[in-house]
C-alpha cells in the first residue's frame, strides 16, 4: 500500500501544527480503511488470519530520516480515528530522543512513556486528555538512561498489553527506523507499521533499505505515505484537463 498525502505536512519541529480534522480528513479515513480499522465482522481478525493483512490495534508511524512529517501524520491519523467514534484512541509519543506530541497538544512532557516503562501498571496515571473526544495522549516523558535499553526489556511488552486492554486503537509516533535501532525493536512488537517517505528527498534505495530493516526486525510493514509531494502542474491547467 502506497498512498500520497493530499497536503504538504511539515514536521512539527519546524512549525507547531494544528490538529484540524477538516484538513485531509478524508485522506486519513481512507488510510485507516486500508489498515482495516475499525474492524468489522467482514474485516475482523477471523477474516485476516495472517498478521500482515489483519486489523491493527497498535500502529507505528515511522520514517527513514528526520523531519519527514511523522509526528503530524501520527497525530492527524489518531485524531481522525477518534472522530470516527468507533472507540477510544491513544496517541503515544515513542520518540524519546525528540518528543513532539506534548508541544503539538500543549500538554506536559512528563510523566509519560519513559516513566510508564518503569511501572507498566500505572498507565491511567500517565495518560493525559487531548482536548479531542475519544483521544488520549501518552507523552514521551523524561528519558531514563539509554534509549536503546528503553525498548530492550520486557516492560515495553507489558506497556503494549496494558494499552491494548484500555484502547481500541493505539497510534505510536516513532523515531526514524532508518536511524535508531530502538525504533526497530519497538516496530517488531506492533500489529503494523506505516512508513512516511518525503517526496523528492528520500531516495528509493534508502526507503527500500529502511523497509528491509523493519522486516528483519519482525515488523509488519503495512505500507507507505508519500509526504510533501509537490504538484508542478498549475491549478488552472489541471482543472481544464
Secondary structure by P-SEA (a helix, b strand, c coil): cbbbbccccccccccccccccccaaaaaaaaaaaaccccccccccccccccccccccbbbbcccccccaaaaaaaaaaaaaaaacccbbbbbccccccccccccccccccccaaaaaaccccccccccccccccbbbbcccccccccccccccaaaaaaaaaaaacccbbbbbcccccccaaaaaaaaaccbbbbbbbcccccaaaaaaaaaaaaaacccccccccccccccccaaaaaac
